[in-house]
Amino acid sequence: MPLIEIALLFLAGFASGAINAVAGGGTFVSFGALVLLGVPPISANATSSVAQLPGYFTSTLPYLKDIRTMWRGLLVLAAISVVGSLLGALLLLWLDNEQFSAAVPWLLLGATGLFAAGPWLKPKPRHQDEARQGRGLAGPLMQFVTSIYGGFFGAGMGIMMLATLGLTQSGDYHRLNATKNVLANVIAVVAIVVFVSGGVVSWPGAIAMIPGVALGGYAGVWIAKRVPQVAVRVFVISVGLFLAAYYFAKG
């Protein structure tokens, strides 16, 4: 891989890590950079998933104290996430690049719309007696659908999960975010195992991006204090729309 491409992927990883730390949506940047450098879309999706994994792990660390008190309640959702992510990742590998390319612009438009609506989808605190439906079929079913999407594509998965958890689970925003982060790790790890086994990961691209993602996630804290989230959100939405238009034009 040429040095200029390594540098561009490192910068894309840095930007995606920082954006995820500030507002979410960094996958648009990492996936887009790989695609624009000529990586086939299925491989770009898989490689982006691998590159983002360190960020999923580090975003869970601040919630370890909360997770220790709620891990039993996470087991069912985690098990469902394993099955859903496995199905989504296998579905991706079942498609060829031409079929996936046809679906990508629609997936990007949907994920961009979901990201744009993110501020209105933030979950409201729910009391235990208000969330009994979460103990029924609604919570597991919604998580199953979200995990299939996460294993298949992943962009916007965190926002989707926060919205569905807010409808079916009890607790304040931080408890729901802790739950989301744990389940995102589960979904990502399962999908990555499938992608690695399927031989679709571009390891040079992943290796170039991972240090940038790690540094970007750390720098995101500094950026969050100085850059308005509105500006970051506009940038991410612009990237999503640009990529969707690129794939529509390419198709």
Residue, then its C-alpha position, 0 to 999 in steps of 0.5 A: m500500500p502506498l505511503i499516501e494511502i496509509a496516511l489518508l487511512f490513518l487520518a480517516g481513522f483519526a476523524s472517525g474515532a474523534i467523530n464517534a467520541v463527539a457525536g457518533g457516525g464515524t463509520f461513515v468516514s472510515f467506510g467512505a475512505l476505504v471505498l474511495l481508495g478502491v477497496p470493494p464495498i464488502s471488504a470496506n465494510a468489514t475492514s471498517s468494522v475491524a478498525q472501529l473495534p478498539g473504539y467500542f472497547t474503550s467507550t465501554l470502560p467508563y461504564l464498568k461500574d454500572i455494568r457490574t450491577m446489571w450484567r445478569g440483565l444483559l445476558v438475554l440481549a447479548a445472546i440475541s445480539v450474537v445470533g442477530s449479528l451472525l445472521g447479518a454478517l453471513l448475509l453480507l458474505w452471501l451477497d457479491n460486491e455488485q449486489f451489496s453496492a446496489a444496496v449501499p446507497w439506500l443503507l447510507l440514506g437510511a443511516t444518514g436519516l437516522f443519524a440526523a434524527g438522533p437528537w430526537l431519538k434520545p431515550k427518555p428515563r423510564h421507571q421499572d413499572e414503565a418498562r415491563q414490556g422490555r421484559g416481554l418480547a418487544g425488547p429482545l425482538m427489537q434488539f434482534v433486528t438491530s443486531i442483524y443490521g449491525g452485523f450486516f452494515g453497522a452505520g447508525m447502529g448505536i443510535m438505533m440501539l439507543a432508541t429501541l432500548g429507550l422504548t423497552q428498558s428501564g433506567d436513565y440515559h447513562r444506564l441505557n448507553a452502558t447497555k448499548n456499548v456492551l451490546a455494540n461490542v458483542i455485535a462487532v466481535v461476532a461480525i468481525v469473526v465472520f468477516v475474518s473467517g470469510g477472508v474479506v478484511s483488508w488488513p493493510g487498511a485496517i492496520a493503517m486505520i486502527p492507530g488513528v481511531a485510537l488517537g481520534g477517540y482520545a482526542g474526541v474529548w478535547i474536540a468535544k469541548r471546543v467544536p459545536q456538536v452541530a458542526v460535527r453532525v453537519f459534517v457527518i450528514s454531508v459525508g453520508l449524503f455524498l457517499a450515497a450520491y456517489y453510489f447512486a451515480k456509480g450504479 
